[in-house]
Amino acid sequence: MKVTAETETSDATELELQSISLWTGPVVGGVLLLAFLAFPGFYPPMSPADTAEQVAEFYSRNQTLIRFSMITLNLCGIMLVPYFAVIVVQMKRMANQTHIFAYCYLTATVSGATIFALADIFFLVAAFRPERAPELIMLLNDLAWITFIAPVGMLVAQNLLLAAAIYFDNGPEAVFPRWVGHFAAVTAVAMAPAVGAAVFTEGPLAWNGAIAFWLRNAALVTFLVIMFPVLRGALRRQAAAGAPA
């Protein structure tokens, strides 16, 4: 009886911690949205075709807003990791898994968070000394934008790993519905073309383009929003089954 009680307590604590981690998603997401809206270079996105003088003038004129938005993104972006960690824990519950998908998913998440932090730093460095030569500020701006938009490999891998794990989950009760795997695969496809931001200076694949900027970011936000009720449902089913994580 004592062992059973301790096990039930442990399971309840595990579910509670997962629930807390899950709710960091909307809370941190709201802060990140505020910082995103505060950056004057996103609405509309700065053009790769801007001259060095235009870029330098932008950083000189908007130094305060750039610092506020990028420091906020840098501090809070990593706080989405607990949200993704709930996905990892649920992936480990799937039937016939070696946990390889879950561990690779976690690695891709941490790698993506690191790249995101670097992009924020590059924006901050560009705004650090607005008296620099315009060509140097333009170089830093290019580095920031390309780092922010183009490295989508981790995001694509995350979604494909999640889709694969769901497709291989053949237990009596699947952790995630089958359609979530299809949704993750479509999200990966939608994000992949953003890699073109490292090559194109105009058109939909440029860093300010409809595909590289808008579709990529819309796909990411949509994934985060859709996965919230999906994960809540998975936690409810886990609680009902009394299964340990």
N, C-alpha and C positions, 0 to 999 in steps of 0.2 A: 504493500500500500504506500509506503514511504517513497519507494522508487517511482511509482506511478504518479504520485503527487508532485514530486520534483520534476518529472518529465513534463507534466502538464504545465507547471509553472514556467519551465524553460521555453516550451512552445509558445505560451502566451506572451512571454517577454520578447521572443523572436518576432512574433507577429506585430507587436506594438512598436518595436524598433523599425521594422520594415514600413509600417504605416507612417511613422514620423519622417523617415527618409523620403517616402513618397510625397508627403505634403511639402517638402522643401522645394519640389518642382514648381508649383504655382506661385509660391512666395518669392523664390529667387527669380523665377521667370518675370514676375511683375517688376522687380528692380532692374533686371537686364533690359526689359522693354523701355523703361524710363531712360536708362542710359543710352539705349539705341536711338530713341527719339531726340535725345539732347544733342547728339553729334550732328553738327550742321552739314556734314559731308555726305549724309545718307539720303537726304530729301531735297532734290534728287541726288542720286549718287554722283560723286565727282567723276568727271570724264577723263579717260586716259589721254585724250587729245588736248587737255589743258596745257598751256605753255608753262614754262618754269616760273615766269613772273606771276601768272594767275595762281599757281599753286602756292608760291611764297606769300602772296597777298592773302590767300585764304587762311593760312596758318597764323599769319600776323594778326588778322582781323578777329579770328575766332579762338585765340589761344585759351581763354578761360573755359569755354564750353568743351573744347577738345580735351583739356586736362580732366575736367569733371567726368565726362562720359567715359573716357578710356580708363581712368583710375577705377571707376565704378565697375566697368566690365572686367577689368583685371582682377579686382578683389572678389567679385561675386560669381564670375563665370565658373570657377572651379567648384562652387557650391552646388552645381548641378550634378556632380559626380554621385552623391548619395541617391539621387533619383534613378540614374542609370544602374547603380549598384542593386537596386531592387529588381531590375530586369535580370541582372546576372544571377541573383539568388533564385529567382523563379526559373531561369533556364536550368539551373542545377537540379531542380525538382523534376525535370522531365524524364520520362521513362527511356531506358536504353541509351542514356547519355554517358559519355566518358568524362564529361565536364570540359572537354577541350573547347567546345563552342563558347561556353560561358567564360573561360579564362581568356580566350582570344578576344571576346567582346570587351572584357574589362581592360585588356591591354590597348585596344583600339580607342576606348573611351578616354583613357589617361593620355594617350598620344594626341588625340584631338584637342583635349583641354590645354595641353602644353603649347600646341601650335596657336591656338586661340589667344593664349596669354602673350606669346611672342608678337603677334600682330598688334595687340593693344600697345605693347611697349614701343614698337616701331612708330606708331602714330604719335606716341608721347615724345619720342626722340625728335621727330620732325618738328614738333611744336616747342621743343626745349629751348632752342636758340633761333628765333625767327629772323635774327639779323644775319644768319648764314647766307652764303651765296645761293641764289634761287635754284641753281642747278643741283646743289647738294640737297636742298629741301625736296626738290622734285625726285631725286634718287630715293630718299627715305620714304617719300609718299608712295612711290612705285613699290618699294619693298613691303610697306605696310599693307597696301591694297592686295597685292598678289598673295601675300601670306594669309590674308584674311579670307580671300575668296577661293583661290585655286587648290589648296591642299585638302581635297575632299576624299582622299583615299581611305582615311580612317572612318569617315561617316558612311561611305559606301560599304566598307568591310563590316561595320557594325550591323547594318541592316541586312546584308546578305547572310551573316552569321546567325542573326536572329531568325531569319526565314528558314535557313537550313535546319536549325535546332527544332523549330516548330514542325517542319516536314518529317523529321525523324522521330518526333514524339508520338509513339504508338501505344501509350498506356491506355488503361480502361477509361480514364478521364483526362483529356488533354489539359495541360496547364493554360495554354492560350488557344483561343479558337483558330481554326485553320485560316480564316480570312486575314488574320493578323500577319501571317507569313506572306500572303500575297501583297498586303499593304506595305510591309517592310521591303519586299523586293521592288515594288513600284517606286518607293521612296529612294532606294539606291539608284535606280535608273534615272530618276528626276535630278538627282544631285550630281551624278557623274560628269555631265557636260561642263560643269563649272570649272573643270581643270583648264578649259580653254582660256580662262582669264590670264594665264601666264603667257599666252601667245598673241591673242587678238587685242587690238586697240580700238576697234569699233565693231558694231553689230551686236547681236544677241549673246555672243560668247565673250564679249569684253567684260571687264569687271563691273561695269555699270549696266550691262545688258539685261534683257528680259529673262534670259535663261540663266546666265551665270550669277546674277545678283538676286533677281526677284523670285525665280523658280526655286533656286537653291535654298534661299532663306525661308520661303513659304513652305517648302517641303519639310524643313527642319522643325519649324514651329508647328505645323500640322501633325507631325509625328509626336512631338512632345504632348500636344493637347489630346490626341486620340489615345495615346498609351496610358494616360492617367486613369480613365474609367476602366480600361482593360486590366491594368494592374490592380485596381481596387477590387474588381471581380475575382481576380486570381487569389488575392489575399482572403476574400470572403470564403472562397471554396477551400482554401488551405485551412482556414479556421474551422469550417464545418467538418472537414475530414479529420481534423486533429493531427495532421501530418507535420512532422518536424521539417524545417527548411533543409 
